[in-house]
Amino acid sequence: MNVMGMSEGSRSASGWVSRRESRGEPLSPRPWNNLPWFPERFLFNFAKYVEWPAEAFEDVKSPITIGVSGEDPFGGTLEKTFRGKMVNHRPFVIERFKEPVDIKRCHILFVARSERARAATILEHARKWAVLTVGEDKDFAQTGGVINILIESGKPRLEVNPDAALEQKVSINSKLLKVAAIVRTGK
């Protein structure tokens, strides 16, 4: 397994078989459905390899809040993935936001592909606090998102925008930077 927790999965004659599919769980129309890894694990690993300023939390025991903006690709798997887990002695809380104006302070904000037309508005709104913005749509990182998860040839590829991370007041560990393509805003 690498820093993002990916390991080899099983293959069938038709291609990759996801763990969800092998358990009979319903699948949403996402490019990652037939991959042998869980995208929600990326969010957990991002929490391990990102640092927020102390003022991003009310106190030392405040949870890490993960927000999902737009059409939720995870369903109930986020709650299952994060139940009982902690990073730096902090538990996790999951929030979902239908509209950009509903978005409130969170530490990781996943911007779903369904929000493509509103991504700029969401990113502008998120600049109010220290937040790791994570997307899944082409050009998300180039338009000011911090991390983008792309699927290429059936494998995940990460893009990290260090300029956006600096603007959002989050520090990204060099281990995460080593497994990602570095992109810049507007390029």
C-alpha positions in Angstrom: 0.0 0.0 0.0 1.2 3.5 -0.8 0.7 6.7 1.2 -2.9 7.0 0.0 -3.7 3.5 1.2 -4.2 2.0 -2.3 -3.5 -1.6 -2.9 -4.0 -3.9 -5.8 -7.6 -5.2 -6.2 -9.1 -8.2 -7.9 -9.7 -8.4 -11.6 -12.5 -10.1 -13.4 -12.9 -10.8 -17.1 -14.9 -7.5 -17.3 -12.3 -5.4 -15.5 -11.9 -4.2 -12.0 -14.3 -5.4 -9.4 -14.8 -2.8 -6.6 -15.2 -3.9 -3.0 -18.6 -2.3 -2.9 -19.7 -4.2 -6.0 -18.4 -7.5 -4.5 -20.5 -6.8 -1.4 -23.6 -6.1 -3.4 -23.7 -2.4 -2.5 -25.4 0.0 -4.9 -23.1 2.0 -7.1 -23.5 5.6 -8.2 -22.5 6.6 -11.7 -18.9 7.6 -10.9 -15.6 6.8 -12.6 -14.3 5.2 -9.4 -17.1 2.6 -9.0 -15.2 -0.2 -10.5 -11.9 0.6 -8.9 -10.4 -1.6 -6.2 -10.1 1.2 -3.7 -12.4 3.5 -1.7 -12.3 7.2 -2.6 -13.4 8.0 0.9 -10.2 6.5 2.2 -8.4 9.3 0.3 -10.2 11.8 2.5 -9.1 10.0 5.6 -5.5 9.9 4.4 -5.6 13.5 3.4 -6.5 14.3 7.0 -3.3 12.5 8.1 -1.1 14.4 5.7 -2.5 17.9 6.0 -2.1 20.4 8.9 -4.5 23.1 9.7 -3.6 26.2 11.8 -4.6 26.0 15.5 -7.3 28.6 15.0 -9.1 26.3 12.5 -10.4 24.4 15.6 -12.4 25.6 18.6 -10.1 23.6 20.9 -7.7 20.6 21.0 -10.6 18.1 21.0 -12.7 19.6 18.3 -13.5 17.2 15.5 -12.3 17.3 11.9 -15.4 18.2 9.9 -15.7 16.8 6.4 -18.2 18.6 4.2 -19.6 17.3 0.9 -20.9 19.9 -1.5 -23.4 18.8 -4.2 -24.4 15.4 -5.3 -23.0 13.0 -2.7 -21.0 10.3 -4.4 -20.3 8.5 -1.1 -23.8 7.7 0.3 -23.4 6.3 3.8 -19.9 5.1 3.3 -18.3 8.2 4.7 -20.0 7.6 8.1 -18.9 4.0 8.0 -15.3 4.9 7.0 -14.9 7.5 9.7 -16.8 5.9 12.5 -14.4 5.5 15.5 -11.4 6.9 13.5 -9.3 9.7 14.8 -6.4 11.8 13.4 -4.3 13.7 16.0 -6.8 12.8 18.7 -9.6 14.3 16.7 -12.7 12.4 15.7 -14.6 13.1 12.4 -17.9 14.7 11.7 -19.6 14.6 8.3 -21.8 17.4 6.9 -23.6 17.7 3.6 -24.4 20.9 1.7 -26.9 21.1 -1.1 -26.3 24.8 -2.0 -23.1 26.9 -1.9 -24.7 29.3 0.5 -25.3 26.4 2.9 -21.6 25.6 3.2 -20.3 26.3 6.7 -16.9 26.0 8.3 -15.3 22.6 7.7 -11.8 21.3 7.5 -12.1 19.1 4.3 -14.6 20.2 1.7 -15.3 17.6 -1.0 -16.7 19.4 -4.1 -18.6 16.9 -6.2 -18.5 16.8 -10.0 -22.2 18.0 -10.0 -20.9 21.4 -8.8 -18.8 22.1 -11.9 -20.8 25.2 -12.8 -20.7 26.5 -9.2 -17.1 25.4 -8.3 -15.8 29.0 -8.4 -18.6 30.2 -6.1 -17.9 27.4 -3.7 -14.2 27.9 -3.6 -14.7 31.7 -3.1 -17.1 30.9 -0.2 -14.6 28.4 1.3 -11.8 31.1 1.4 -13.4 32.3 4.7 -11.6 29.7 6.7 -8.7 27.2 6.6 -10.1 24.3 4.5 -8.7 21.6 2.4 -10.8 21.7 -0.8 -11.0 18.3 -2.7 -12.5 17.8 -6.1 -13.1 15.1 -8.7 -13.5 17.2 -11.8 -11.0 18.1 -14.5 -9.4 21.5 -13.9 -10.6 21.7 -10.2 -7.1 22.3 -8.9 -6.2 24.7 -11.7 -9.3 26.8 -10.8 -8.2 27.1 -7.1 -9.0 23.8 -5.5 -6.3 22.3 -3.3 -6.5 18.6 -4.3 -8.1 16.9 -7.2 -8.7 13.2 -7.6 -8.8 12.1 -11.2 -9.2 8.7 -12.8 -6.9 7.9 -15.7 -6.6 4.5 -17.2 -8.6 3.1 -14.3 -6.2 4.4 -11.7 -6.4 7.4 -9.4 -4.1 10.4 -10.1 -3.8 13.2 -7.6 -3.2 16.8 -8.4 -2.2 19.3 -5.7 -2.2 23.0 -6.0 0.3 24.4 -3.4 -0.7 28.0 -4.2 -4.3 27.2 -3.3 -3.2 25.3 -0.1 -1.2 28.4 1.0 -4.2 30.6 0.3 -6.5 28.2 2.3 -3.9 28.2 5.1 -3.4 24.4 5.0 0.1 22.7 5.0 0.5 19.6 2.9 3.1 17.0 4.0 5.8 16.2 1.5 4.8 12.6 1.4 1.5 13.6 -0.1 3.2 16.0 -2.5 5.5 13.2 -3.8 2.5 11.1 -5.0 0.7 14.0 -6.7 1.2 16.1 -9.8 1.8 19.7 -8.9 -0.5 22.2 -10.7 -0.9 26.0 -10.4 -4.0 28.1 -10.4 -4.9 29.2 -14.0 -2.3 26.9 -15.6 
